[in-house]
């Protein structure tokens, strides 16, 4: 491998590992906020205490992933400046401000709100405390927006002119409304919710198998979120194809190559529809009792109506029956079968924990296809990857820094998942016991 290939591999490793932290963080924080909001609205004191314990449990997992994810982000930023200084020189005047805003939001605003939330338990008023976790959620997704504004410019440069080999911003509004940023933002946000939903459902299923009934509520919440966002995830993904065809015709041509279709597109489609089928089947099984007892005729009618609607939607969205129509048919047949047969929930509890890594793998594959398809451009049509490479780099420097990053990021990733696994297995903290009443002396 030459220096450029090694540098690209280094970027892929650092950014890919960091992305796994980001997608889980974005997926967990709104679910934690929802749980704490339910606790605030609970009128029964016992139920409120139980929901508070549940919020603390999921909040601990979120904080572990967030804290170590920040460190991986610092490693990624370090290698970015070390290896790709040519990109900063070319685009610094364009998306330097968005990246600066992302840093301010992620490292200052979001971290400040999160710190106040962590140390505010039993110290702040409940309403204010819930507001803090929703502010953490808002700043997390705002941070993702600014990152995708920068990445969207790299995919389709807009609102700028080039003078003396340097890009200068001319239209900030065009930069913020770039379709190559906004549609992927919707896709990433929905994919994060799918990741968080299946994570919560998988961990909850693990505890339910061990008879811990406190986790039935989070199981329903996780499965419901995953089921609701399943179709929008793939709809948002499909909406990117016309944008790619208009802005990056070379990437579209690459996607039409037999090798890419066989090993890339079909695999991702298959994995995506597998997640969709399992999420919706899980939704129907977990909520089987009210569906069967009260809403069976309505659900069957909706499923029968949605069958041709799904066929039309698939053909319209993807412009071809190809690999899409078959899974859509299968999906609706499984919905009707799950409703009518209503299998016991036991096998599902064994299956859900296995699903936890699948959306992580799918989202990482989507990111890889988005970045690889842009090559040899780092800013499409304007700056090549080779031109963005820092001058003076040697093969020895790249190999040594790559090895160092792999060790550091590997240690962080292993530490993160070990801590998450231990926290998840431990479950809820013991409920506080009421102090025993002192005996009244008899006279």
PyMOL commands that set and color helices and strands:
alter all, ss='L'
color gray80, all
select helices_A, chain A and resi 3-41+45-83+85-119+126-155+172-176+179-208+213-247+249-255+258-286+288-294+296-318+322-341+346-372+385-388+395-426
alter helices_A, ss='H'
color red, helices_A
select strands_A, chain A and resi 160-163+166-169+377-379+383-384
alter strands_A, ss='S'
color yellow, strands_A
deselect
rebuild
show_as cartoon
